[in-house]
Amino acid sequence: MHTRCPLCRRSVPDDAQHWCRCGQVMDSRCYDAHREWCAVSGSDAWIGALEY
């Protein structure tokens, strides 16, 4: 099943999906960018809270 990355809206196939602890699924480049402001474990978590 393909899903869309919540950050860049690109289609992400199953084999390229990266799941974050916050429940978001995204491609690897967006996952790396999202890590610092993840609502669950990022150092700038307040930004991640606004992403929802």
N, C-alpha and C positions, 0 to 999 in steps of 0.2 A: 504494500500500500504506500502510495506517495502522500506526503504531507507538505504543507507550506511552512517555511521558516517564518516565525512571528516577527523577526527583525527586518529581513530583506524581502520577504514574500516570495522567494524562489521556491520552486518545487524541489523537495529533498527526497530522493528514493530511500528505501529501507536500509540499504547497505551504507549510506552516507549519513544516517541520522545519529546525532549525539544528544543524549538525554541529560538534562541538568537536574540537580537536586530540587529545584523549584518547580519541576514538572514541565518545563518547556522543552520542546524538541526542535533542534536546528541543525544547520550544516556546520562543518568543522570550523570554518572561518568565523562565522557568527558566534559559535560557542566560545572561541578564544576571546572575542571582543566582549562577550556577555559576562565572562567569568568575574571581572572586577566589580560589576554592579549588579550581580545576582541578588534577588530579594532575600534569599536564604543564607548565603554564605559570603557574599562579596564585601569588600572593604567599603564600597560606596552603595550599600544596600538600599538607601533611601531612593536612589535613582531607579533601581529595579522595581521598587514598589509602584512607581509611576508608570512603568511599562505595561501594567495590566490595565 
